[in-house]
C-alpha cells in the first residue's frame, strides 16, 4: 500500500496554477520555447468539495509540452488520486500539505521523466 506523505505544510487556499512557476522556468525545464496554452484558463475551479487548477504549456513546433495540476480535496480522495498516479508511473505526483501536485513534460506522447521530476520540484518549491 502506498502512503501519501506531506513534504511540508501548505496553505489550503487554492492558487492559480500558471502563477506558480514562471514561463521562463518552464522553458528551461522543457528545453523548448513553450507558452501557456489558453492563457487565463488555470483559475481554480471548485466542484463539490474539491478544487483543481491546471496549467498547460505547449510548443507546437517542437512537439514538447508540460502540464501540472493542483488538487485540493478531502484526504481520502487526494490520497486515492495520488496512489493512482504513482501506480500509473508516468506523471510525477506529490502531496504538499493540503494539495496534490501532478506534473508531466512530454515530447509528443512520450513522457520525459527527468524533466517531469524537475517540473514537479519547481512547483513544490512555489506552492503555498
Backbone torsions as a table, in degrees:
resi	resn	phi	psi	omega
1	UNK	NA	138.4	178.9
2	UNK	-92.8	137.4	177.7
3	UNK	-115.7	128.2	-177.9
4	UNK	-92.0	107.0	179.1
5	UNK	-97.0	156.3	177.4
6	UNK	-86.3	145.9	176.4
7	UNK	-80.5	-44.8	177.8
8	UNK	-165.3	165.0	-178.8
9	UNK	-61.2	146.3	174.2
10	UNK	-134.1	153.8	178.4
11	UNK	-76.2	141.5	-179.3
12	UNK	-77.7	-5.4	-179.7
13	UNK	-73.0	118.8	-179.5
14	UNK	-59.3	140.0	178.4
15	UNK	-111.8	155.9	173.9
16	UNK	-77.9	120.8	-173.3
17	UNK	-54.5	-46.3	-175.1
18	UNK	-67.3	-11.4	177.5
19	UNK	-90.4	-4.2	-175.3
20	UNK	-78.1	-43.6	-176.7
21	UNK	-128.0	137.1	-179.0
22	UNK	-71.6	154.0	177.1
23	UNK	-60.0	-38.0	179.1
24	UNK	-61.1	-42.4	178.3
25	UNK	-64.7	-42.2	179.4
26	UNK	-65.6	-40.2	177.6
27	UNK	-59.8	-39.9	178.9
28	UNK	-66.4	-40.1	-179.9
29	UNK	-69.2	-43.7	-176.8
30	UNK	-78.7	-22.0	-176.7
31	UNK	61.1	43.2	178.3
32	UNK	-158.4	156.3	-179.5
33	UNK	-79.0	66.1	-178.9
34	UNK	-76.7	156.5	173.5
35	UNK	-132.9	161.0	177.9
36	UNK	-66.2	129.1	177.4
37	UNK	-85.7	124.9	-178.1
38	UNK	56.8	66.8	179.9
39	UNK	-50.8	136.4	179.8
40	UNK	89.9	-4.8	-177.3
41	UNK	-87.5	2.5	-175.3
42	UNK	-95.8	9.7	178.1
43	UNK	-60.0	140.9	179.7
44	UNK	-58.1	135.0	179.2
45	UNK	-118.0	124.7	179.7
46	UNK	-95.4	133.4	174.0
47	UNK	-134.8	108.5	-176.7
48	UNK	63.2	-126.1	-178.1
49	UNK	-99.9	20.2	176.4
50	UNK	-129.0	154.3	178.8
51	UNK	-133.6	138.9	179.6
52	UNK	-134.3	145.8	174.6
53	UNK	-138.9	129.9	-177.2
54	UNK	-128.2	141.2	174.2
55	UNK	-125.0	129.6	-179.7
56	UNK	-120.0	133.5	178.2
57	UNK	-117.4	139.6	-178.1
58	UNK	-140.7	151.8	173.7
59	UNK	-138.1	89.5	-177.0
60	UNK	-55.8	-33.0	-178.8
61	UNK	-67.2	-35.9	-177.8
62	UNK	-101.2	-6.4	-176.7
63	UNK	58.5	27.3	176.6
64	UNK	-108.0	148.5	178.8
65	UNK	-161.4	171.1	-179.6
66	UNK	-146.4	148.4	177.1
67	UNK	-144.5	141.0	167.7
68	UNK	-142.6	147.4	-179.6
69	UNK	-126.0	147.8	176.0
70	UNK	-117.6	128.7	-179.2
71	UNK	-125.7	122.6	172.2
72	UNK	-107.2	122.5	-177.1
73	UNK	-157.7	168.0	174.5
74	UNK	-56.0	152.4	-174.7
75	UNK	-51.9	-46.7	-176.8
76	UNK	-61.0	-44.7	179.5
77	UNK	-67.7	-42.8	179.9
78	UNK	-61.1	-45.5	-179.5
79	UNK	-67.6	-38.4	177.7
80	UNK	-64.6	-40.3	178.8
81	UNK	-67.4	-41.1	176.5
82	UNK	-59.3	-47.9	-179.8
83	UNK	-59.6	-40.8	177.6
84	UNK	-57.1	-48.9	-177.3
85	UNK	-69.4	-34.6	177.7
86	UNK	-65.8	-44.7	179.2
87	UNK	-66.7	-35.6	179.3
88	UNK	-63.9	-33.5	174.7
89	UNK	56.5	42.2	173.7
90	UNK	-121.1	-73.6	175.8
91	UNK	-66.9	156.4	174.6
92	UNK	-93.0	138.7	-177.6
93	UNK	-136.7	147.7	178.2
94	UNK	-159.1	149.8	174.5
95	UNK	-106.1	133.7	174.6
96	UNK	-127.9	109.1	-178.4
97	UNK	60.1	-116.5	-176.6
98	UNK	-97.2	7.8	-174.5
99	UNK	-125.6	137.5	172.2
100	UNK	-96.6	131.2	177.3
101	UNK	-114.6	130.0	176.7
102	UNK	-125.2	126.2	-175.8
103	UNK	-133.6	146.5	174.5
104	UNK	-151.9	147.1	172.2
105	UNK	-120.9	132.2	-176.5
106	UNK	-124.7	148.6	169.8
107	UNK	-119.1	102.6	-169.9
108	UNK	65.0	-123.0	178.2
109	UNK	-96.1	-11.4	-176.9
110	UNK	-79.9	140.6	177.1
111	UNK	-85.1	132.8	172.4
112	UNK	-95.6	95.7	-173.0
113	UNK	-62.1	-48.2	179.5
114	UNK	-59.6	-41.6	179.4
115	UNK	-69.3	-36.5	177.5
116	UNK	-62.2	-39.9	177.8
117	UNK	-64.9	-40.7	177.5
118	UNK	-64.0	-40.8	178.2
119	UNK	-64.0	-45.0	177.9
120	UNK	-58.1	-44.8	179.5
121	UNK	-61.4	-40.4	179.0
122	UNK	-64.5	-41.6	178.6
123	UNK	-65.8	-46.3	179.8
124	UNK	-56.1	-39.2	-178.1
125	UNK	-64.3	-29.2	-172.5
126	UNK	-108.2	-7.5	177.7
127	UNK	-74.1	132.2	177.7
128	UNK	-89.5	NA	NA
